Amino acid sequence: MVLQTSRRSLLKAAAGVAVLPALPSAAQASASFKHPGLLHTQADFDRIAAGVQAGAQPYKAGWEKLVANGRSRSTWKARPLETVVRGGTGQNYVQFYSDVHAAYQNALRWKISGEKAHGDAARDILNAWSGTLKAINGNADRFLAAGIYGYQFANAAELMRGYPGFNVERFQKMLLTVFYPLSDDFLVRHNGACITNYWANWDLCNMAAIMAIGLFCDDQAKFDRAVDYFKNGKGNGSIMNAVPFLHPGGLGQFQESGRDQGHTMMGVGLLGTIAEMAWNQGLDLYGYADNRIMKAAEYIAKYNLGQDVPFTTYKWGTGTKCAPREQTVVSNIARGQDRPVWELLYNHYANRRGLAVPHTKAYAERVRAEGGGGNYGPNSGGFDQLGFGTLLFTRAAAGSGGAGGLLPTGATRTLQAINFPSEGIAASGALAVLGEAAPLRIVPGLADPKGYSFIDGDGRYLRHEDYRLRFDTDDGTALFKRDATFHARPGGATGRVRLESLNYPGRFLRHRRRQLWLDKAQDTAAFRADSTFKPAAS
């Protein structure tokens, strides 16, 4: 279920009563998961492919970064192992994570360009490992391997779901029998140590793995488990422990800020990964606890950009007996390093939600165009993120006109249905229908100047009421203004646009049986066609 604000809440807001929209519970997330629906959806790939094909920036630079990476070559050959070892004697995990990233990057190239050679390469890597891998071993670091590479491998496999020859059932079995037990055991027992012994990243990567495995395997209980731990877990990865202190200026101190800066970036990247996977299933963890992830990103970005940040003494317990330790200053170790975590966070908070994140924005601009595995060092830290966020997460700013300023404020346009090109948005009495398209004047959104409102020739506004689109005269209420405000989103090809409701994020204006409704987004070709319009001069 998509985050929504009830009409009653909006009426309270109009009356001056502060109302925070209720977050959907994990149980309200779709019991039948959307696919693809981990870090990326089909709507994402429609947007990305359109940008790449048009040579638009920064998609072009992001695509070139992906293509230039050696693990993106279709000639990559898997080197599967029966036992992966991370930590201690016999380490061989470098061989594993190289193949994980090669599978993901070739899958991306296939999804975006349609080149079969890359689809075949990704499929063959995934099949080779699911047919060989039996165990992950090593010292405590084996839990890191299960968590980091578990969520990454599941994301690669999700992109290949349905690809000819990909053995999805065998891959699911591998995730459930090799990766999940380790990740689950870590969150339950923490390797027999004090609950706070391990840094936030250890919890976070295993939470990400459990969520990704649950989604890929259509296992609601596992998805719910990850969400519950995010909100209520006792370890350092749950959101209130991962960001234990808030400071003025919208800054949230991260649990590892006194340790070093490389791990703070890894941590906020994992928080974004978890939130994005949940978001793609209709659950908003980005906004949980008053945008706590955003505040952590701003704190980490500000300090690593060379500015001062406040620091509250952090105390925790270590070992098996919770021996007390404390940190009194923010660490300058690895300060100012680059990791490909910023585009995901920036594009959600600034462009999806329209929030001010100046430090996150500055870091995203500094790292742009983000690379991926191997672009940030040859060791394991350079493979902690899947990366390529500039290519994958760039999106138009809320209300910016979506695909390249297609909705010029002050202009009059008709909005033509792409699958009924002779018809468009029209009025039948007070109801909005599909018919001979009516000229609509485009003005800044009544409730948000970053959005848009549409006025017909009789001075009525296009608005929704009980999810039905209609044309009504502005009655001056806050509710009406929100109902009549839409954010423009890219329509998957040049010159096309989709209209998302301001007060029901995730619901788009679409036609069905020539009536116009506000419906929850679906990753289907039919829904995308029914909800995409082409602005045309009237």
C-alpha positions, 0 to 999 in steps of 0.5 A: 500500500502506498503512503497516503494521507487521509481526507480527514487528516487533510481537513484537520491540517486545513484547520491548523491541526498538525497531522503526520501521515501514518506510515503503512505497516509491513503487513499492508505491503503487497502480499504479491510483490511487484517484480522487478521490485528490489532496487529497480522497477520497470518504470525505472528502466523505462526512464533510464533507457529513454534518457540513455537513448536520447543522450541526455545528461547525466544518463549519458555519463552514467551509462558510459561509466557502466560500459567502461567498467571491466565487469560489464563485459559480456565476455565475463566468465564465472568462477563459481566456488563450492565454499566461499570464505571471508575472514581467516584461513583460505579467504577466496571471497574476492572471486565471489564478489567479482562475479556478483558485480559482473552479473549485476552489471551485465543484467543492467546492460541487458535491461537498458540496451536489450543486448542479448549477449549481456543478458546471456552473460548475467544468466550464465553467471547466476546459474553457475553459482546457484549450481555450485555454491553450498556454503559461506564460511570464515570467521565472523566476517562470514556474516558480512559476506552473507549480508553484503553479497546476499542482497547484491546477488538477489538484486542481480537475479531479480533483473533476470527473472523470466529470462530464457534459461535462468534457473530462478528456482535453483537460485531461490534455493541457494539464497534460502539455504546458504545466505538467509540462515547466516543473516537471520542467525546474526540478527538473532545471536550476533555471533554470541556477542553483546547485542551492541558489539557489532557496528551498525553496518553488520546489522544493516547488510544482513537486514538488506539481505533478508529483505532482498531474499524475501522479495526475490523469493516472494516470502512476505514473512522475511520481508516483514522480518527485515522491516520489523528489525529496521523499526524495532531491532535491538542491535545497532542497525535498527534506525533509532540505534543506527542514528542515535542522536539528532542535532540542530539543522536537520543533522543525525549522528550516525552510530559509526561516526566516531569510528571512521568515515568510510563505514559511515558512508557504507552505513547510510548507503545500506539504509538507502538500499533498504528504504529503496527496496521497501519503497518499490513495494509501497512502504516508506522507510525513508520517511520513518521517524521524521526522515531519520535516514535523511538527517544521517545523510546530511550529517555524514555529507556535511562532515565529509565535505570539510565542515564541522558537525556537533558530536554527542559522546557515544557509549556502547558495550563490546565483547561477550560481557558488554564491556563499556566503551565510548567515543567522544569525537567524530573521527577524521579517518577516511574523511572526504572519501568517495563512495557511490551512495549519494545519488540514491539518497539525493534523488529520493529526498530532493527530487521525489519528495521535494525536500532540501538536502543541501549537503547530500546534494553537494556530495552527489554532485561531487561524486557524479557520475557514480561508478560501481564495483572496482571504481572505488578501490580494488579491495572489498570496500570498493565492492560494498555498494552496487553503485552506478547511482547516477545512471540508475536513480536520477529522476526529474525534480518533483514538478519540474515538468518531468521529461525535459520541461514538457509542461511549461507554466502559463502555456495551454496544452492538450494532454493526449492519450498515447494509446488512443492518440486521437483522444485526450483528457476532456470534460463530460459535465463535471467528470474528466473523461477520455475524449476530444482533448480539451485545451488546459492551461498549465499553472504552478500547483495550487498546493505546491509550486513545484507541481502543476495544476490544470485549468479548463476553458470554464476556469475549472481545475482538474482535481480528484475526489474519491479517486475519480478525476473531475473539473471543479471550481476552486473552493479555497480549501487546502484540501481542494488545492492538494487534490488539484496539484500533480507532480509531472513524471517522465513518461518513458520516452521523449515528449511524454509525461505521467501525472502523480497525485501530490497528496497520494504519492504513488497514485497516477492519473490514468484512464480505464474504460475512458474514465479518468481515475487516480490509481496506484502505480503498477509495473505493467505495460498496460498501466504505463500506457494508460497513465502516459500522456503527450502534451500537444499545442492546442 
